Amino acid sequence: MKLKHSCVILLSFLTFITLSSLIASQTCKSSCGKIPIKYPFGTGLGCGDPRFQQYVTCNQEKLTLTTHTGCYPVTTIDYSGQVIYISDPSMSTCACTQPSKGFGLDWDAPFSFDDDTVFTLLDCSTTSSPIYRTSGAYDDSNTTVIPQCDRTGAPICSFLYSCRAISLLNLPISTCCVYTPVDLGPSFEMDLQKLQCASYSGFYSFNGQESNPYNWKYGIALKYKFNVYNDYPSSCANCERSNGVCGYDGVYNTFVCNCPGGLNTTSDCFFESPFNHSPRLLPRHTADNFLIYSVAYFLVRVFFKN
């Protein structure tokens, strides 16, 4: 009876370890809602590239970009062009005009503004906003106000003011300023309170209808790079070709390939060699579980024999 009791306790302990091992296995998903997820992005801790994990997260099947200015839904990702598109619920568009605090990127975030992104500041003070400066002639008797805005973008303000929501503000068009990303400076910061503007609008495409702001693609386009040389890691490409998802593990964030079922390997998810059909070594989690099951099977045989 003591042997049986000991076997039951040990078997229960090993079963607990096995289940804990399976539950602890991080399963990285290949999509978040309707958005496909590929390197360098991930759906949870240990997935994708660790540099991006803190900024782009998947929660309740919703992909979100987080910066110090807020949380922004990711609408789509162009993996071939390496561009991520986000929306700002507080942004003014043709459909709605509302107060906003602006948008900014963290200084260490692995993103930069795409060249197609255009910001338009709305309802700015022409007397106290720092985007306007006073320029005098040779004497101080003749001064004019010159906006620090993109003059070639003046038609954009005119088109925006044709929107009913913006026209209802009853503000002069001079309070509108086309503020391209290059004007945001190295900190990529658009602080509307500091700029003394009430709201902003952003878009990344005229959608083939430059004079019709109702059909523009509103939002913010951000570029990203894989690394300093912008090379797609070959280990990650091999992992994805084998139906795996790229991830990282350990103190040094070493590469792992997360395979269906939550198994991690250091290469890919092909468990048989395509050349000689000889089996490869099992992944670490598979080998550990195999050993546990073997011991458990042995104890069950001993238990029933006694």
Secondary structure as UniProt FT lines:
FT   HELIX           2..24
FT   STRAND          31..32
FT   TURN            33..34
FT   STRAND          35..36
FT   TURN            39..40
FT   TURN            45..46
FT   HELIX           50..53
FT   TURN            54..55
FT   STRAND          56..59
FT   TURN            60..61
FT   STRAND          62..67
FT   TURN            68..69
FT   STRAND          70..78
FT   TURN            79..82
FT   STRAND          83..86
FT   TURN            89..90
FT   STRAND          102..104
FT   TURN            107..108
FT   STRAND          111..113
FT   TURN            115..116
FT   STRAND          118..124
FT   TURN            126..128
FT   TURN            130..131
FT   STRAND          132..136
FT   TURN            140..141
FT   STRAND          143..147
FT   HELIX           151..153
FT   HELIX           154..160
FT   TURN            161..162
FT   HELIX           164..167
FT   TURN            168..169
FT   HELIX           173..175
FT   STRAND          177..179
FT   HELIX           181..184
FT   TURN            185..188
FT   STRAND          189..191
FT   HELIX           192..195
FT   STRAND          197..205
FT   TURN            207..208
FT   TURN            210..211
FT   HELIX           213..215
FT   STRAND          217..218
FT   STRAND          220..224
FT   TURN            228..229
FT   HELIX           234..241
FT   TURN            242..243
FT   STRAND          245..249
FT   TURN            250..253
FT   STRAND          254..259
FT   TURN            260..262
FT   STRAND          263..265
FT   TURN            274..276
FT   HELIX           284..305
//
